[in-house]
Structure formats: C-alpha cells, structure tokens
Amino acid sequence: MHILIIPSWYKTHLNPVGGSFFEEQARVLQKLGHQVSIFSVNYSSFSSESETRLYKTLDFGLQTWIFNYKSIIPRFLSFNHFLFKYKANQYFKEYVKRNGKPDVIHAHSVFYGGFIADYISQNSGIPFVITEHLTSFHLGEVKNEYELNLAKRIFNSAKQLIVVSHTFKQELANALNIDSRKIEVINNVVANGFFNINSKEACNRNELQFFSNSHMTSRKNVLNLIKAFELYLNKYPNAKLVIGGGISRAGEEHYFESLKRYIADNKLQNNIQLLGMIGRDEVRNQLKYCDAFILASLYETFGVVLIEALAAGKPLLVTPCKGPEDIVNDKNGIFTKGFSVNDIYDGLEQLTNTLDSFDAKYMREDCRSRFSEEVIVNQIINMYNHLH
C-alpha cells in the first residue's frame, strides 16, 4: 500500500523531537513493506520571519517533503488559505509524477494537515483520514466561526476521523457537535526501542530520582511540579527531579525562564535539573536511571511520554489530565487528586510509599500488548483496508 502522511507539524533543527510519533508511525509502516512518505505542511502568518518554500530530503530512507507557506496578505485568511492549498496541491502533483499515486492520505490534525489532505482528496479522488491530536477545539482556543465551520466540514469529509484517546473522542464530539460513533480511537504508538532499556536494579529510598518530559508551557504545569518537589525535599533531601523539554514555539520563552528563576532563587539546583529540549536517545537515558516518571499537565489528549516510561518499566505519577485515562491503571501508576502543589506533593508521597508494589516486567508487557508498534500499526492498516 502507498501511504502519504501529512502532519501539521514536524521536527526541525530547533525542535528535533517535534512530531516524533508521526515519524515513528511512518517508519513502522515502511518496515512492514508499505510505501510511505511524509509531506509536512506549515501555515505561517504574514508577520512571521519564515518564507514560503519546499524542502525535500531522504531522511534515513524515509522520503520527506516539508512545505512552509507564508501568508502574503495580512488577516485575509480565506484568500491565503486558497493559495496555500493550491500551492500544496501543485507540489503533490509533482510528488505523484515521481512516486506514483498514493492509495490513502493520512493527515494529522485538521490545521493544517487535514486542510491540505481534504483539498488534495477532492482533486485526486484519493481517500483521506485524519487523526486529531490538538486540544484547541474543546478548550475554546478556536473561536473564529470560519475556522470552526471549516474544521467541521473537513472532519465530515474525511473517510475516517481518528482520535488518540476515549476521553478526547467524547470531548471533540461535544465541542464540534459530531456523532461520536463516527470517531475511532487509535492510541499513539511507542517505539520498540523503549522496551530495550536496561534499568537500574533497585530503588534507593534515600536517593530517588524522578523524570518528567514535556514542552515548557503553562499548560504542562511544570512550576507546580517544581514547587511540590520542593516540599518533598523536606522529607527526602537527597531526591532528584530531572525535567526534559524546552520551548516549542515563539512566545513561550518567559515560562521557561520563570522556571529557571524559581529554581535559582530557592537554591534547588542540586536537586532539580532542567535539561532543555532533549532527543530520543537522552529520553531513553533518563528513563534508564529514574525510579518513576511524572506528568503534571493540566490537559493531555494522550501522553506518549507515559507509554515510553511504561515500556522502560517505570511507574507513573500523573495528574487527572483526561487522555492518560487510556494508559494509567492501578498496576502501573497513580493519579493525583488534582493539579495543585499539594495534590502533586501528596501523589509523590503515595508513589514513594508504593514503589515496591509495581512490577517492571508486568508494566513492560502490558504496555507492549496495548501500545507496541505491531499492535497500533495493525489497527491503522485494518482501518486503511476498510476505506475502499
């Protein structure tokens, strides 16, 4: 089968792990013998410093085209959208001349992968599906009536609308008044390499090490995590918290700086470390040496970082941030009662007191049975096969 994947964001030099789950999914499909290419699209505003261009590369055997469109007229959204999809379709025709016609197009998120996939599908007759990942609709971040109606139309035009968790399915259906029976849940995949991490043998209660990994935005609630860990240090002064992740987009620098200031002002440098943006190898390295993984987010549609930790045999401490309900159970982790500093601190105490009850081997195998490459990609292929 020939599959063209159209992500709405993808890795860059500044963010080498951006869209990592799209790439991993593509490489697994490729490994199973399918012809797979990436055609990433990005829409930039008139005021951005980017420029309209197409970048082509063969990324370790994965053909990758990255198309960035910069608006040519400020605030004229419908006209810029027309030019964006027209130009993308011209590049798609060039792709077909070189590679043949895809059997299916798989977009990730409606803005703007689904937007482009819909236009290409209308002009080529190729069926397209969308996996939606973003929280923007039910969090009220998409308020423009034009964009809301556009999203509803594209979701309804897709042969299949997919989401990554059951909670997200119901919330997206409610937010856009979509029949939830038309939405299929296919969880994200964990790369097989995370199952091969050789962890340290046993926990030392006096020197526990925790790991967290997320973008540095207020929605990730990292400041409350740091403050909770500051309280935790009163009882466990040798414990360490390592936090991976950096700034994912312009305008978020102030949050990352506020975290660094708090750590410095409260003399927490010996116990709390901010790594900044890290690659997959460093994520695996940190999972090797930590005793547990923490996610303090206010909202997640799923939580790939959680299944990566489970694949490494690490128990989880997670705030009740919706999407992880598909992942966390009483045999692999703990949900905090809420998102406050005290809630997270209480969760840390509970996790510390129950660490011995978690079976690393069980957690790995349970994760493999639910989220491994083989399991998730087989679900995707079965869905593709039912499109025609």
Summary of the structure (lengths in Angstrom):
residues: 388
radius of gyration: 21.5
end to end distance: 12.3
largest distance: 65.2
contacts: 1301
relative contact order: 0.11
helix: 45%
strand: 20%
